[in-house]
Amino acid sequence: MLSSRMSLSPKEHSNYLYLEKGYEGEVIFDRWMEEVEKGFLVLNDLLLEHGNTKFQIDSLFLSQIIHLFEVKNFEGDYYIEGDRWYTNNGVEINNPLIQMKRAESLLRRMIRELGYNMNIESTLVFVNPNFYLYQAPRNLPIIFPNQIPRLLINLQKQFSPIKNTHTNLAERLLSLHSHDSPYSRLPEYSFDRLKKGIACSQCHSMNTIVTRKALICTNCGKRETIHEAVLRNIRDIQLLFPEEALTVNRVHEWCQPIKTKKAIRNILSENYTLDGFGPSSRYVTVDKSSLEKKDTHMEGELST
């Protein structure tokens, strides 16, 4: 969202591309694993802490054995010398095997303290077909892109009934997951400094035009209904400015191609609840579960 609406510094832009590349790799891995996941309890993107040390896990498959997967979307040529990893032009990078083994060690200690004694197998998975690693020893726990189908077959052979032990452990790990990542380093931004308009949902370009019923991206050709586009941008505002009031004026300023405030007000009224009156009023998210409970309670009272 920020990349579309502000100029990032070279360092911020580089970090953004790195994060985007990693996310794309995890999406590729998840697609590969869709069929296999049915035989396991799967936890993705865990951020845990043990002994005052935080560690991340890309993907965890729980069954008789815990499979820990570290997913990398490296592209290009790399080589290994001893325990050190380098790009093809000789730039040293962090050894992903050390990162994976560190997470495995901390996870093993954590689950033992939780009262579980289960084996953990860690695997470093490279998903980009344009990746090649030179001088890699044969015994490393690495899966290359052309070996992923074989990995899926081996995992399918391990299918076994999910027991309460696995479910309980999964619930404990989820309860320990931290939502406040220390790795999130957002650039400074403010509402006034960000570019206004409606970004494309597909390529994130701000080169979009509004017709009577649709938002059209002139960059990639993506079409989206006005309702969907505005609602998506309202969610962007809420994510970027969670502490600030959600009002018709603010959304209208954010979605500048939308000419009339009436359209904005209608979309907000359909999807949010108006809180307060006059200039201090704001729209808040509807808690659908509480509404359902309220309706059920009222039905019970009426029937009584």
C-alpha positions as CSV (number, residue, x, y, z in Angstrom):
1,M,0.0,0.0,0.0
2,L,2.7,2.4,1.0
3,S,4.9,1.6,-2.0
4,S,2.0,2.6,-4.3
5,R,1.4,5.9,-2.6
6,M,4.9,7.3,-1.6
7,S,8.5,7.3,-2.7
8,L,10.5,4.8,-0.8
9,S,14.2,5.3,-0.1
10,P,16.5,2.9,-1.9
11,K,17.0,0.9,1.3
12,E,13.2,0.8,1.9
13,H,12.5,-0.2,-1.7
14,S,15.1,-3.0,-1.5
15,N,13.5,-4.3,1.7
16,Y,10.1,-4.1,0.1
17,L,11.2,-6.2,-2.9
18,Y,12.9,-8.7,-0.5
19,L,9.7,-9.1,1.5
20,E,7.6,-9.4,-1.7
21,K,9.9,-12.0,-3.1
22,G,9.6,-14.1,0.1
23,Y,5.8,-13.8,0.2
24,E,5.6,-14.9,-3.4
25,G,7.7,-17.9,-2.5
26,E,5.4,-18.9,0.3
27,V,2.4,-18.6,-2.0
28,I,4.1,-21.0,-4.5
29,F,4.9,-23.4,-1.7
30,D,1.3,-23.3,-0.4
31,R,0.0,-24.1,-3.8
32,W,2.3,-27.1,-4.2
33,M,1.2,-28.4,-0.7
34,E,-2.6,-28.0,-1.2
35,E,-3.3,-31.8,-1.6
36,V,-0.8,-32.9,1.0
37,E,-2.1,-30.5,3.6
38,K,-5.3,-32.6,3.9
39,G,-3.3,-35.2,5.8
40,F,-1.7,-32.9,8.3
41,L,-2.4,-30.1,10.7
42,V,-0.7,-27.1,9.0
43,L,0.4,-23.9,10.7
44,N,1.9,-21.1,8.5
45,D,3.9,-18.0,9.4
46,L,4.3,-18.6,13.1
47,L,6.2,-16.1,15.2
48,L,7.2,-17.7,18.5
49,E,9.4,-16.9,21.4
50,H,11.4,-19.1,23.7
51,G,14.0,-18.0,26.2
52,N,13.5,-14.4,25.2
53,T,14.5,-15.3,21.7
54,K,12.0,-14.8,18.9
55,F,12.0,-17.1,15.9
56,Q,9.9,-17.5,12.7
57,I,8.6,-20.6,11.0
58,D,7.3,-20.5,7.5
59,S,5.3,-23.7,7.6
60,L,4.8,-26.5,10.1
61,F,3.1,-29.8,9.3
62,L,1.9,-31.7,12.4
63,S,1.4,-35.5,12.4
64,Q,3.3,-38.4,13.9
65,I,6.4,-36.3,12.9
66,I,6.6,-32.5,12.9
67,H,7.8,-31.3,9.6
68,L,9.3,-27.8,9.7
69,F,9.7,-26.1,6.3
70,E,11.9,-23.1,5.6
71,V,10.8,-21.7,2.2
72,K,13.1,-19.6,0.0
73,N,12.4,-18.0,-3.3
74,F,16.0,-17.3,-4.3
75,E,16.6,-16.7,-8.0
76,G,19.9,-17.0,-9.9
77,D,23.1,-18.8,-9.1
78,Y,24.6,-19.3,-5.6
79,Y,27.4,-21.4,-4.3
80,I,28.6,-22.8,-1.0
81,E,32.1,-22.7,0.6
82,G,32.2,-24.5,3.9
83,D,29.3,-23.1,6.0
84,R,29.2,-19.9,4.0
85,W,26.7,-19.0,1.2
86,Y,27.4,-16.6,-1.6
87,T,25.7,-15.1,-4.6
88,N,27.3,-15.7,-8.0
89,N,29.1,-12.4,-7.8
90,G,30.7,-13.3,-4.5
91,V,28.4,-11.4,-2.1
92,E,28.0,-13.4,1.2
93,I,24.4,-14.0,2.4
94,N,23.0,-15.4,5.6
95,N,23.2,-19.2,5.6
96,P,19.5,-20.3,5.5
97,L,20.4,-23.7,7.0
98,I,21.7,-22.0,10.1
99,Q,18.4,-20.0,10.3
100,M,16.4,-23.2,9.9
101,K,18.4,-25.2,12.5
102,R,18.1,-22.3,15.0
103,A,14.3,-22.4,14.6
104,E,14.2,-26.2,14.9
105,S,16.3,-26.1,18.1
106,L,14.1,-23.4,19.7
107,L,10.9,-25.2,18.7
108,R,12.1,-28.5,20.1
109,R,12.8,-27.0,23.4
110,M,9.5,-25.2,23.4
111,I,7.4,-28.2,22.7
112,R,9.2,-30.3,25.3
113,E,8.5,-27.6,27.9
114,L,4.9,-27.8,26.8
115,G,4.9,-31.5,27.7
116,Y,5.2,-33.0,24.2
117,N,7.8,-35.4,22.9
118,M,7.7,-35.4,19.1
119,N,10.4,-35.7,16.5
120,I,11.1,-32.7,14.2
121,E,12.3,-33.0,10.7
122,S,13.5,-29.7,9.1
123,T,13.7,-29.1,5.4
124,L,14.9,-26.1,3.4
125,V,12.7,-25.8,0.3
126,F,13.7,-23.7,-2.8
127,V,10.6,-23.0,-4.9
128,N,12.0,-20.8,-7.7
129,P,12.8,-22.9,-10.9
130,N,15.5,-20.3,-11.8
131,F,17.6,-21.1,-8.8
132,Y,20.8,-23.1,-8.8
133,L,23.2,-23.9,-6.0
134,Y,26.8,-24.9,-6.8
135,Q,29.0,-27.1,-4.6
136,A,26.2,-28.2,-2.3
137,P,27.0,-31.4,-0.3
138,R,24.7,-34.3,-1.0
139,N,23.6,-34.8,2.6
140,L,22.1,-31.4,3.2
141,P,18.3,-31.3,4.1
142,I,17.5,-29.3,1.0
143,I,14.7,-29.7,-1.6
144,F,15.3,-28.1,-5.0
145,P,12.4,-27.1,-7.2
146,N,12.5,-30.2,-9.4
147,Q,12.4,-32.4,-6.3
148,I,9.2,-30.9,-4.9
149,P,6.9,-33.5,-6.5
150,R,9.0,-36.3,-4.9
151,L,8.6,-34.5,-1.5
152,L,4.8,-34.5,-1.9
153,I,4.8,-38.2,-2.6
154,N,7.0,-38.9,0.5
155,L,4.7,-36.8,2.6
156,Q,1.6,-38.6,1.3
157,K,3.1,-41.9,2.5
158,Q,3.2,-40.5,6.0
159,F,-0.5,-39.8,6.2
160,S,-2.0,-41.0,9.5
161,P,-5.0,-40.1,11.7
162,I,-4.8,-36.8,13.5
163,K,-4.9,-37.4,17.2
164,N,-5.9,-35.1,20.1
165,T,-2.2,-34.8,20.9
166,H,-1.5,-33.1,17.6
167,T,-4.6,-30.9,17.8
168,N,-3.8,-29.8,21.4
169,L,-0.2,-29.0,20.4
170,A,-1.4,-27.0,17.3
171,E,-3.7,-25.0,19.6
172,R,-1.0,-24.3,22.1
173,L,1.4,-23.1,19.3
174,L,-1.3,-20.8,17.8
175,S,-2.0,-19.4,21.3
176,L,1.7,-18.5,21.6
177,H,2.0,-16.9,18.2
178,S,2.9,-13.3,18.4
179,H,1.2,-10.8,16.1
180,D,3.7,-8.0,16.9
181,S,6.6,-8.8,14.6
182,P,10.0,-7.2,15.5
183,Y,10.9,-7.6,11.8
184,S,8.3,-5.1,10.6
185,R,10.0,-1.8,9.8
186,L,7.6,0.5,8.1
187,P,8.7,3.8,6.7
188,E,7.3,6.9,8.3
189,Y,4.1,8.0,6.7
190,S,1.0,10.2,7.3
191,F,-2.4,10.6,5.6
192,D,-1.5,14.0,4.1
193,R,1.8,12.8,2.6
194,L,0.4,9.7,0.8
195,K,-0.8,9.9,-2.8
196,K,-4.5,9.8,-3.1
197,G,-6.5,7.7,-5.6
198,I,-7.5,4.1,-5.9
199,A,-4.7,1.6,-6.5
200,C,-5.2,-1.4,-8.7
201,S,-5.9,-4.6,-6.8
202,Q,-3.7,-6.7,-9.1
203,C,-0.5,-4.7,-10.0
204,H,-1.0,-2.0,-7.3
205,S,-0.5,0.8,-9.9
206,M,-2.2,4.1,-9.2
207,N,-2.9,4.5,-13.0
208,T,-6.6,3.7,-12.7
209,I,-9.7,5.4,-14.2
210,V,-13.3,5.4,-12.9
211,T,-16.2,4.7,-15.2
212,R,-19.8,4.6,-14.2
213,K,-19.6,1.1,-12.8
214,A,-16.0,0.0,-12.9
215,L,-12.5,0.8,-11.9
216,I,-10.1,0.1,-14.8
217,C,-6.3,-0.1,-14.5
218,T,-4.6,1.4,-17.5
219,N,-1.4,-0.4,-16.5
220,C,-2.5,-4.1,-16.5
221,G,-6.2,-3.9,-17.7
222,K,-7.7,-5.2,-14.4
223,R,-11.4,-4.3,-14.0
224,E,-13.1,-4.1,-10.6
225,T,-16.5,-2.9,-9.6
226,I,-16.6,0.5,-7.9
227,H,-18.2,-1.0,-4.8
228,E,-15.4,-3.6,-4.5
229,A,-12.7,-1.0,-5.2
230,V,-13.9,1.5,-2.6
231,L,-14.5,-1.2,0.0
232,R,-11.0,-2.5,-0.5
233,N,-9.5,1.0,-0.1
234,I,-11.6,1.6,3.0
235,R,-9.9,-1.5,4.5
236,D,-6.5,0.0,3.5
237,I,-7.3,3.2,5.4
238,Q,-8.3,1.1,8.5
239,L,-5.0,-0.9,8.3
240,L,-2.8,2.2,7.8
241,F,-4.6,4.5,10.2
242,P,-6.3,2.2,12.8
243,E,-6.5,4.9,15.4
244,E,-8.1,7.6,13.2
245,A,-11.8,8.1,12.6
246,L,-13.3,6.6,9.5
247,T,-15.5,9.2,7.9
248,V,-17.2,10.0,4.6
249,N,-14.8,12.9,4.0
250,R,-11.7,10.9,4.7
251,V,-12.7,8.1,2.4
252,H,-13.8,10.5,-0.3
253,E,-10.4,12.3,-0.1
254,W,-8.6,8.9,-0.2
255,C,-10.6,7.7,-3.2
256,Q,-10.3,10.9,-5.2
257,P,-11.5,9.6,-8.6
258,I,-14.9,9.1,-7.0
259,K,-16.7,12.4,-7.6
260,T,-19.7,12.3,-5.2
261,K,-19.7,11.7,-1.5
262,K,-23.1,10.0,-1.8
263,A,-21.6,6.9,-3.3
264,I,-19.0,6.7,-0.5
265,R,-21.7,7.2,2.1
266,N,-23.8,4.4,0.7
267,I,-20.9,1.9,0.7
268,L,-20.0,2.8,4.2
269,S,-23.6,2.5,5.4
270,E,-24.0,-0.9,3.8
271,N,-20.8,-2.3,5.4
272,Y,-20.2,-0.3,8.6
273,T,-22.2,1.1,11.5
274,L,-22.5,4.9,12.1
275,D,-21.3,5.7,15.6
276,G,-22.3,9.1,17.0
277,F,-24.0,12.2,15.5
278,G,-22.9,15.3,13.7
279,P,-19.3,16.3,13.0
280,S,-18.0,13.8,15.6
281,S,-19.7,10.8,14.0
282,R,-17.6,8.0,12.5
283,Y,-18.1,4.6,11.0
284,V,-17.1,1.5,12.8
285,T,-16.8,-2.2,11.8
286,V,-19.8,-4.3,12.4
287,D,-19.3,-7.2,14.7
288,K,-21.3,-9.8,12.8
289,S,-21.0,-12.5,15.5
290,S,-22.4,-10.1,18.1
291,L,-25.3,-9.2,15.8
292,E,-26.1,-12.8,15.3
293,K,-26.1,-13.5,19.0
294,K,-28.3,-10.4,19.5
295,D,-30.8,-11.6,16.9
296,T,-30.9,-15.1,18.4
297,H,-31.5,-13.6,21.8
298,M,-34.3,-11.4,20.6
299,E,-35.9,-14.4,18.8
300,G,-35.8,-16.3,22.1
301,E,-37.4,-13.4,23.9
302,L,-40.1,-13.1,21.3
303,S,-40.9,-16.8,21.4
304,T,-41.1,-16.7,25.2
